[in-house]
């Protein structure tokens, strides 16, 4: 009888978690795994979105290797990621450090203000910044001309247009990362700082030798998530400059979208999607290896 009761408890402990995760697992399989399998199959075909999907093997991938537009979009994606991720990490960590400082005043109000950008829809945020930096109707150019200056070509200059999106993405993405850093900073033992004060350490020494090592796992997560999100960015570019001027600021996701849906080359776009997936996996693995080496 004791064995039977123990077995029933063991079964309940095994079945309960499976039942609880079954819905999430079903949704994950339905909306992530199954579409990924279909996309992988399409990448070996010349499917156009309607009709049959003729098998072409590795032809899409071979064509992708020589596609100059694909490399241009990939390069612009890497430039954008290299700009926005460091800015986002520095801004979010700096704001979080101020919010946990015992000398800062009005911290509850500041938390709400700094978190507001995260609550705004990316499309709405993009439209707001497009209105601010429009060449013919933007508020910034209006102020510049009122002060006697010449209007700046925010939209027709590719580098300036990219800079605006970097600013928008940093402004919008800092809020979530700020919350992660606030939680990490609050978990740093106060005794470490007290010991450093007794040794006569300054603010910068404490930040470099205590704070940064203590929040290293959170920093890794912030950098990893920010990098993956930046390399998949689509909304802000569409809302702010629509990838312009021309296609100069088309990132890899925009390239995939236009190839698949505007040119009806679903098979070719699927191949580009899996190349992007491979790049993201490599980036994640490299960051994981670098984090473990630092930890050791």
C-alpha positions as CSV (number, residue, x, y, z in Angstrom):
1,X,0.0,0.0,0.0
2,X,2.8,2.4,0.8
3,X,4.5,1.6,-2.5
4,X,1.2,2.2,-4.3
5,X,0.6,5.6,-2.6
6,X,4.2,6.6,-3.3
7,X,3.8,5.6,-7.0
8,X,0.6,7.7,-7.3
9,X,2.4,10.7,-5.8
10,X,5.3,10.2,-8.2
11,X,2.8,10.0,-11.2
12,X,1.1,13.2,-10.0
13,X,4.4,15.0,-9.7
14,X,5.3,13.9,-13.2
15,X,1.9,14.6,-14.9
16,X,1.1,17.9,-13.3
17,X,4.1,19.8,-14.9
18,X,3.3,18.2,-18.3
19,X,-0.3,19.3,-18.1
20,X,0.7,22.8,-17.2
21,X,3.1,23.2,-20.0
22,X,1.0,21.4,-22.6
23,X,-0.8,24.5,-23.8
24,X,2.4,26.5,-24.2
25,X,4.1,23.5,-25.9
26,X,1.2,23.2,-28.3
27,X,1.3,26.9,-29.2
28,X,5.1,26.7,-29.6
29,X,4.8,23.7,-31.9
30,X,2.0,25.3,-33.9
31,X,3.3,28.8,-34.4
32,X,7.1,28.3,-34.3
33,X,8.3,24.8,-35.0
34,X,5.7,23.9,-37.7
35,X,6.2,27.2,-39.7
36,X,9.9,26.8,-39.4
37,X,9.7,23.3,-40.9
38,X,7.5,24.6,-43.7
39,X,9.9,27.5,-44.3
40,X,12.8,25.1,-44.5
41,X,11.0,23.0,-47.0
42,X,10.1,26.1,-49.1
43,X,13.8,27.2,-49.2
44,X,14.5,24.2,-51.5
45,X,11.8,25.2,-53.9
46,X,10.8,28.0,-56.2
47,X,7.5,28.5,-54.5
48,X,5.8,31.8,-55.4
49,X,3.0,31.8,-52.8
50,X,0.4,30.1,-55.1
51,X,0.3,26.9,-56.9
52,X,2.9,24.2,-56.8
53,X,6.3,24.4,-55.2
54,X,8.8,23.0,-57.7
55,X,11.9,21.4,-56.1
56,X,15.2,23.3,-56.9
57,X,17.5,21.9,-54.3
58,X,20.3,24.2,-53.2
59,X,19.7,26.6,-56.1
60,X,18.2,29.4,-53.9
61,X,21.2,29.2,-51.5
62,X,23.7,29.3,-54.4
63,X,21.9,32.3,-55.9
64,X,21.9,34.0,-52.5
65,X,25.7,33.7,-52.3
66,X,26.1,35.9,-55.4
67,X,23.2,38.4,-54.5
68,X,24.7,41.8,-54.0
69,X,21.4,43.2,-52.5
70,X,21.5,40.5,-49.8
71,X,25.0,41.4,-48.8
72,X,24.2,45.1,-48.8
73,X,21.2,44.5,-46.5
74,X,23.3,42.2,-44.3
75,X,26.1,44.9,-44.0
76,X,23.6,47.6,-43.1
77,X,22.1,45.3,-40.5
78,X,25.6,44.7,-39.0
79,X,26.3,48.5,-39.0
80,X,23.0,49.2,-37.3
81,X,23.5,46.5,-34.7
82,X,27.0,47.7,-34.0
83,X,25.7,51.2,-33.4
84,X,22.5,50.5,-31.4
85,X,23.6,47.7,-29.0
86,X,26.4,49.6,-27.3
87,X,24.3,52.7,-27.0
88,X,21.4,50.8,-25.6
89,X,23.6,49.0,-23.0
90,X,25.4,52.2,-21.9
91,X,22.1,54.2,-21.7
92,X,20.2,51.5,-19.8
93,X,23.0,50.8,-17.4
94,X,23.6,54.5,-16.7
95,X,19.9,55.2,-16.0
96,X,19.6,52.1,-13.9
97,X,22.6,53.2,-11.9
98,X,21.1,56.5,-11.2
99,X,17.7,55.0,-10.2
100,X,19.3,52.8,-7.5
101,X,21.6,55.6,-6.2
102,X,20.7,56.7,-2.7
103,X,21.5,60.3,-3.7
104,X,19.0,60.5,-6.5
105,X,15.7,62.3,-5.9
106,X,12.3,61.6,-7.5
107,X,13.1,58.0,-8.5
108,X,9.5,56.8,-8.7
109,X,8.6,59.5,-11.2
110,X,11.8,58.9,-13.1
111,X,11.1,55.2,-13.4
112,X,7.7,56.0,-15.0
113,X,9.2,58.5,-17.4
114,X,12.0,56.3,-18.5
115,X,9.7,53.3,-19.0
116,X,7.1,55.2,-21.1
117,X,8.9,54.6,-24.4
118,X,8.5,50.8,-23.9
119,X,4.7,51.3,-23.7
120,X,4.5,53.1,-27.0
121,X,3.8,51.0,-30.1
122,X,6.9,50.8,-32.4
123,X,4.8,52.1,-35.3
124,X,3.5,55.1,-33.3
125,X,7.1,55.8,-32.0
126,X,8.4,55.7,-35.6
127,X,5.7,58.1,-36.8
128,X,6.5,60.5,-33.9
129,X,10.2,60.6,-34.7
130,X,9.5,60.8,-38.5
131,X,7.4,63.9,-37.7
132,X,10.3,65.3,-35.6
133,X,12.9,64.7,-38.3
134,X,11.0,65.2,-41.5
135,X,12.9,67.3,-44.1
136,X,9.9,69.4,-45.2
137,X,7.6,69.3,-42.3
138,X,9.8,68.1,-39.3
139,X,9.9,70.1,-36.0
140,X,13.7,69.9,-35.8
141,X,14.2,71.4,-39.3
142,X,11.6,74.1,-38.4
143,X,13.5,75.1,-35.3
144,X,16.8,75.1,-37.3
145,X,15.4,77.3,-40.0
146,X,13.8,79.7,-37.5
147,X,17.2,80.1,-35.9
148,X,18.7,81.0,-39.3
149,X,20.1,77.6,-40.4
150,X,19.6,75.4,-43.4
151,X,17.3,72.4,-43.3
152,X,19.1,69.1,-42.7
153,X,18.5,66.2,-45.1
154,X,17.4,63.8,-42.5
155,X,15.6,61.5,-44.9
156,X,17.5,61.8,-48.2
157,X,20.9,61.2,-46.6
158,X,21.4,57.5,-45.9
159,X,23.7,57.9,-43.0
160,X,21.6,60.5,-41.3
161,X,18.5,58.4,-41.9
162,X,20.2,55.5,-40.2
163,X,21.3,57.6,-37.3
164,X,17.7,58.6,-36.6
165,X,16.6,55.0,-36.5
166,X,19.5,54.2,-34.1
167,X,18.3,57.0,-31.8
168,X,14.7,55.8,-32.0
169,X,15.7,52.2,-31.2
170,X,17.9,53.2,-28.4
171,X,15.3,55.5,-26.9
172,X,12.6,52.8,-27.1
173,X,14.7,49.8,-26.1
174,X,16.5,51.3,-23.1
175,X,13.4,50.9,-20.9
176,X,13.3,47.2,-20.7
177,X,17.0,46.8,-20.3
178,X,16.9,49.4,-17.6
179,X,14.6,47.2,-15.5
180,X,16.9,44.3,-15.9
181,X,19.9,46.3,-14.7
182,X,17.9,47.8,-11.8
183,X,17.1,44.3,-10.5
184,X,20.8,43.3,-11.0
185,X,22.2,46.3,-9.2
186,X,19.9,45.9,-6.3
187,X,21.2,42.3,-5.8
188,X,24.8,43.4,-5.4
189,X,25.7,42.8,-1.7
190,X,26.1,46.2,0.1
191,X,28.9,44.6,2.2
192,X,31.1,44.7,-0.9
193,X,30.8,48.5,-1.2
194,X,31.3,48.9,2.6
195,X,34.5,46.9,2.4
196,X,35.7,49.0,-0.6
197,X,34.9,52.2,1.4
198,X,37.1,51.0,4.2
199,X,39.9,50.4,1.7
200,X,39.5,53.9,0.4
201,X,38.2,52.9,-3.1
202,X,36.7,55.6,-5.2
203,X,33.4,55.6,-7.1
204,X,34.9,54.5,-10.4
205,X,37.0,51.7,-8.7
206,X,33.9,50.3,-7.0
207,X,31.9,50.5,-10.2
208,X,34.7,48.7,-12.2
209,X,35.8,46.2,-9.6
210,X,32.5,45.4,-7.9
211,X,29.5,46.5,-9.9
212,X,30.4,45.3,-13.4
213,X,31.6,41.8,-12.3
214,X,28.5,41.4,-10.2
215,X,26.1,42.3,-13.0
216,X,28.0,40.4,-15.7
217,X,25.3,37.7,-16.2
218,X,22.6,40.4,-16.6
219,X,24.9,42.4,-19.0
220,X,25.3,39.2,-21.1
221,X,21.6,38.7,-21.3
222,X,21.0,42.4,-22.3
223,X,23.7,42.3,-24.9
224,X,22.5,39.0,-26.3
225,X,18.8,40.0,-26.5
226,X,19.6,43.5,-27.8
227,X,21.8,42.0,-30.6
228,X,19.3,39.4,-31.7
229,X,16.5,42.0,-31.6
230,X,18.6,44.6,-33.6
231,X,19.5,42.1,-36.3
232,X,15.7,41.3,-36.7
233,X,14.7,45.0,-36.7
234,X,11.9,45.9,-39.1
235,X,9.3,48.1,-37.6
236,X,11.3,51.3,-36.8
237,X,12.9,51.4,-40.3
238,X,9.5,51.0,-42.0
239,X,7.9,53.7,-39.8
240,X,10.8,56.2,-39.8
241,X,12.2,56.1,-43.3
242,X,10.8,53.0,-45.1
243,X,14.3,51.7,-45.6
244,X,15.2,54.9,-47.5
245,X,16.5,56.8,-49.2
246,X,15.7,54.2,-51.8
247,X,16.8,50.9,-50.5
248,X,20.0,52.1,-48.8
249,X,18.7,51.4,-45.3
250,X,16.9,48.1,-46.1
251,X,17.9,45.7,-43.4
252,X,18.0,41.9,-43.8
253,X,14.4,41.4,-42.6
254,X,13.1,44.1,-45.0
255,X,15.0,42.4,-47.8
256,X,13.4,39.1,-46.9
257,X,9.9,40.7,-46.7
258,X,10.2,42.5,-50.0
259,X,11.7,39.4,-51.7
260,X,9.0,37.1,-50.4
261,X,5.8,39.2,-50.5
262,X,6.5,42.0,-53.0
263,X,8.4,39.9,-55.6
264,X,6.5,36.6,-54.8
265,X,9.7,34.7,-54.3
266,X,8.7,32.7,-51.2
267,X,11.3,30.0,-51.7
268,X,14.2,32.4,-52.2
269,X,13.1,34.5,-49.2
270,X,12.8,31.3,-47.1
271,X,16.4,30.5,-47.9
272,X,17.5,34.0,-46.9
273,X,15.5,33.6,-43.7
274,X,17.4,30.4,-42.8
275,X,20.7,32.1,-43.5
276,X,19.7,34.8,-41.1
277,X,18.7,32.2,-38.5
278,X,22.2,30.6,-38.9
279,X,23.8,34.0,-38.4
280,X,21.8,34.6,-35.2
281,X,22.7,31.2,-33.9
282,X,26.4,31.8,-34.5
283,X,26.2,35.2,-32.8
284,X,24.4,33.7,-29.8
285,X,27.0,30.9,-29.5
286,X,30.0,33.2,-29.8
287,X,28.6,35.5,-27.1
288,X,27.9,32.5,-24.9
289,X,31.5,31.3,-25.4
290,X,32.9,34.7,-24.6
291,X,30.7,35.0,-21.5
292,X,31.9,31.6,-20.2
293,X,35.5,32.5,-20.8
294,X,35.2,35.7,-18.8
295,X,33.4,33.8,-16.1
296,X,36.2,31.3,-15.9
